[in-house]
Amino acid sequence: MQLNEEQEEDSVNSVTPEEHADYIIKRLEHFIRSGKSVSEGMSFKKWQQMAKVEIIKSILQIKSETKKETSNSSLFIFSSAAVMVTIGFWGAAVSSGKIELLTFALICFSFGVSILLVTFWQRYKVYKSKKAKIERNYSLKRIESLNRRIKKLEREIEIEKKDREKQLEKIRDSSNSSLNNLCLH
């Protein structure tokens, strides 16, 4: 049973986490069964790669839905704050001598400004977390590169060590044979 991309997307959208986990398990089972025959089985690395792709798809979808929700709520909060600031400003401008209207206008204005400040603070925190994430990814890539270089150097050192041991063994053998020859003569 071959699933195409549209069916996969439709079956993944708007489901509970438990249903999504079941879906991923069924997809992995499908991968395993489709790659299996009497003469060959699916390699563990191939299975790992397929599992990784499915899990990544799942995580990216959840992040995308969360981002849309936060974006919509942030837009609503920002709009509300802008409305409150506008009402406060024009209320203060129109109140001309009426203390009740001026008080209400100043309350609306200060409430709107405080909501704007909170909204900007949240945006700043999102910016900082994205920047930290980028720096973490950069550091991880550098660490992985360093690990690869260290492993390569370890392999080269091991090969050189074996070569040196062989050379040393040859020298010992030749020196032992020359000593034996000297002793016999």
C-alpha positions, 0 to 999 in steps of 0.5 A, spaced: 500 500 500 503 506 497 501 512 500 502 519 496 504 525 499 497 528 499 494 523 503 500 523 508 499 531 509 491 530 510 492 524 514 497 528 519 493 535 519 489 536 525 490 530 529 491 528 536 499 527 538 497 520 540 494 519 533 500 522 530 504 517 534 500 511 531 501 514 524 508 515 525 509 508 527 504 505 521 509 509 516 515 506 519 512 499 519 510 500 512 517 502 511 520 496 514 515 491 510 516 494 504 523 493 504 523 486 506 523 480 502 526 473 502 533 474 500 534 481 503 531 485 509 532 493 511 538 495 514 538 498 520 541 505 518 536 505 512 530 504 518 533 509 522 534 514 516 526 513 515 524 514 522 528 520 523 525 523 517 518 522 519 519 524 526 522 531 523 516 532 519 512 531 525 516 536 529 516 541 524 509 541 523 507 542 530 512 548 530 509 551 524 502 550 527 504 553 534 508 559 530 501 560 526 497 561 533 503 565 536 503 570 530 495 570 530 495 572 538 501 577 537 497 580 532 491 581 536 495 583 542 498 589 538 492 591 534 488 592 541 494 595 544 494 600 538 487 601 539 487 603 546 493 608 545 489 611 540 483 612 544 487 614 550 490 619 545 484 622 542 480 622 548 485 626 552 485 631 546 478 632 546 477 632 553 478 639 554 477 640 561 473 634 563 477 631 568 473 624 568 474 624 560 481 626 561 482 620 567 479 615 562 483 617 556 490 617 560 488 610 563 486 607 556 493 611 553 497 608 559 494 601 558 495 601 551 502 603 552 504 598 557 501 592 552 505 595 547 511 594 551 510 587 553 509 586 546 515 589 544 519 585 550 516 578 547 518 580 540 525 581 543 525 575 547 523 571 541 529 575 537 534 573 543 532 566 543 533 565 535 539 568 536 541 563 541 539 558 537 543 560 531 549 561 535 548 554 539 547 550 532 554 554 529 557 551 536 555 544 535 557 544 527 564 547 529 564 541 535 562 536 530 567 538 525 572 538 530 570 531 532 571 529 525 578 531 525 580 528 531 577 521 529 581 522 522 587 524 526 586 518 531 586 513 525 592 516 522 596 516 528 593 509 529 596 507 522 602 511 523 603 507 529 602 500 526 607 502 520 612 504 526 611 498 529 612 494 523 619 498 521 621 497 528 620 489 528 624 489 521 629 493 525 629 488 530 629 482 526 635 485 522 639 486 528 638 480 531 640 476 525 646 480 524 648 479 531 646 471 530 651 472 524 656 475 528 656 470 534 656 464 529 663 467 526 
